[in-house]
């Protein structure tokens, strides 16, 4: 799911330190200490806001192109023609979404959150698929994962199509809802596709 933004983490740390100083060390009344700590926390959210603002820039875009190329590489390794074709469409849609984003840069947070989740989990699914195919002895869960691969990659491709369509129609995609729906229908989460070790 969506990561906790840095400004909330930094603000919590700042407020905690402030509370320790004024209540524990300076022994200011508890209610006053709590009130001032809340004010410091809220102020910190605005102070550190710049740490969470992402911009449409060359480095960020190149990072997502690199992620897409890793996804395509894993698809090619699979030698599964259906996967390869679907992933080719996913990488093409990645390019189309980025082009559309360049025309609507205000949607950068929405699109980057989308890429962060879907490019990452697509890579992990394909990496695990390739890993399981090399295992000599497979469990029942392994075989189910292998069997479901085409269906799950197809669902991810549908999400990319949906994102692109929303970009064209200038709509906002509710990422949290979309991710929950994908995970509930596919049975795949970032946690259960982790293989471990180096996956480069």
C-alpha positions in Angstrom: 0.0 0.0 0.0 0.9 3.6 -0.1 3.9 4.4 2.0 3.7 6.8 4.9 4.9 10.2 3.7 8.2 11.4 5.1 6.7 14.6 6.5 4.5 12.7 9.0 7.5 10.6 10.1 9.7 13.6 10.6 7.0 15.5 12.3 6.4 12.7 14.7 10.1 12.5 15.6 10.3 16.2 16.1 7.1 16.3 18.3 8.4 13.3 20.3 11.7 15.0 21.0 9.9 18.2 21.9 7.6 16.4 24.3 10.5 14.7 26.1 12.3 18.0 26.5 9.4 20.1 27.9 7.6 17.4 29.9 10.3 15.1 31.1 13.3 17.5 31.4 11.6 20.8 32.0 8.6 19.3 33.8 6.0 21.5 32.1 2.4 20.6 33.1 1.2 17.6 31.1 -1.8 19.3 29.4 0.3 22.2 28.3 3.0 19.8 27.1 0.5 17.8 25.0 -1.0 20.9 23.5 2.4 22.3 22.5 3.5 18.9 21.2 0.4 18.8 18.9 1.1 22.3 17.7 4.7 21.3 16.9 3.5 18.1 15.1 1.1 20.1 12.9 3.7 22.7 12.2 6.2 20.0 11.3 3.8 18.6 8.7 4.0 21.9 6.9 7.7 22.4 7.5 8.6 19.0 6.0 6.0 19.1 3.2 8.6 19.7 0.6 10.2 16.3 1.3 7.1 14.5 -0.1 6.6 16.6 -3.2 7.5 14.7 -6.3 8.1 16.4 -9.7 7.9 15.4 -13.3 11.6 15.3 -14.0 14.1 13.4 -16.2 15.5 11.3 -13.3 12.1 10.1 -12.1 10.9 9.2 -15.6 14.2 7.4 -16.3 13.7 5.4 -13.1 10.3 4.2 -14.3 11.5 3.4 -17.7 14.3 1.3 -16.1 11.7 -0.5 -13.9 9.6 -1.2 -17.1 12.7 -2.6 -18.8 13.3 -4.9 -15.8 9.8 -6.1 -16.1 10.2 -6.8 -19.8 13.4 -8.7 -19.2 11.7 -11.0 -16.7 8.9 -11.6 -19.2 11.5 -12.5 -21.9 13.2 -14.9 -19.5 9.8 -16.7 -19.0 9.6 -17.7 -22.7 5.9 -17.6 -22.2 4.4 -16.0 -25.3 1.2 -14.8 -23.6 3.2 -13.1 -20.8 5.6 -11.6 -23.2 2.8 -10.0 -25.3 0.9 -8.7 -22.2 4.1 -7.3 -20.7 4.9 -5.6 -24.1 1.6 -3.9 -23.9 2.2 -2.9 -20.3 5.5 -1.3 -21.2 3.9 0.4 -24.2 1.2 1.7 -21.9 3.9 2.9 -19.4 5.3 5.0 -22.2 1.8 6.3 -23.2 1.0 7.2 -19.6 4.3 9.1 -19.2 3.6 11.0 -22.4 0.1 11.8 -21.1 1.6 12.9 -17.7 3.9 15.3 -19.5 0.8 17.1 -20.7 -0.8 17.0 -17.2 2.1 17.2 -14.7 -0.2 18.0 -11.8 -1.1 14.3 -11.8 2.4 13.3 -10.9 1.6 12.0 -7.4 -1.2 9.8 -8.7 0.8 8.4 -11.6 4.0 7.8 -9.7 2.0 6.0 -6.9 0.6 3.8 -9.7 4.0 3.0 -11.1 5.5 2.4 -7.7 2.9 -0.3 -7.0 2.2 -1.9 -10.3 5.6 -1.9 -12.0 7.1 -3.2 -8.8 4.6 -6.0 -8.2 4.6 -7.0 -11.9 8.4 -7.5 -11.6 8.1 -9.5 -8.4 5.3 -11.7 -9.9 7.4 -12.5 -13.0 10.6 -13.0 -10.9 8.8 -15.5 -8.7 7.2 -17.2 -11.7 10.7 -17.7 -13.2 12.1 -18.8 -9.9 9.3 -21.4 -9.3 9.7 -22.8 -12.9 13.3 -23.6 -12.1 12.4 -25.5 -8.9 12.6 -29.3 -9.2 10.0 -29.9 -6.5 7.0 -27.6 -6.4 4.4 -27.3 -3.7 0.6 -27.0 -4.4 0.9 -23.2 -3.8 3.8 -23.0 -6.3 1.7 -24.8 -9.0 -1.3 -22.5 -8.4 0.9 -19.4 -8.7 2.3 -20.7 -12.0 -1.1 -21.6 -13.2 -2.5 -18.2 -12.4 0.3 -16.2 -13.9 -1.3 -15.3 -17.2 -4.6 -14.3 -15.5 -2.7 -12.0 -13.0 -0.6 -10.3 -15.6 -3.7 -9.8 -17.7 -5.3 -8.1 -14.7 -2.3 -5.8 -14.3 -2.5 -4.9 -18.0 -6.1 -4.0 -17.5 -5.1 -1.7 -14.6 -2.6 0.0 -17.0 -5.3 0.4 -19.6 -7.6 1.9 -16.9 -4.9 4.3 -15.7 -4.2 5.5 -19.3 -7.9 6.0 -20.0 -8.3 8.0 -16.8 -5.3 10.1 -17.8 -6.9 10.8 -21.2 -10.2 11.7 -19.5 -8.4 13.8 -16.8 -9.9 11.7 -14.1 -8.3 10.7 -10.8 -7.7 7.0 -10.2 -8.4 5.9 -6.6 -5.2 3.9 -6.1 -6.0 2.4 -2.7 -9.4 1.0 -4.0 -7.8 -0.3 -7.2 -5.0 -2.0 -5.4 -7.4 -3.6 -2.9 -9.5 -4.9 -5.8 -6.5 -6.2 -7.6 -5.1 -8.0 -4.5 -8.5 -9.5 -3.6 -9.2 -10.8 -7.1 -5.7 -12.1 -7.8 -4.7 -13.3 -4.4 -1.4 -11.6 -4.9 0.2 -9.1 -2.6 3.7 -7.6 -2.5 4.4 -9.7 0.6 3.4 -13.1 -0.8 5.5 -12.6 -4.0 8.7 -11.9 -2.2 11.3 -14.6 -3.1 14.2 -13.3 -1.2 17.8 -12.9 -2.1 19.1 -10.8 -5.0 16.6 -10.4 -7.8 18.6 -8.4 -10.3 
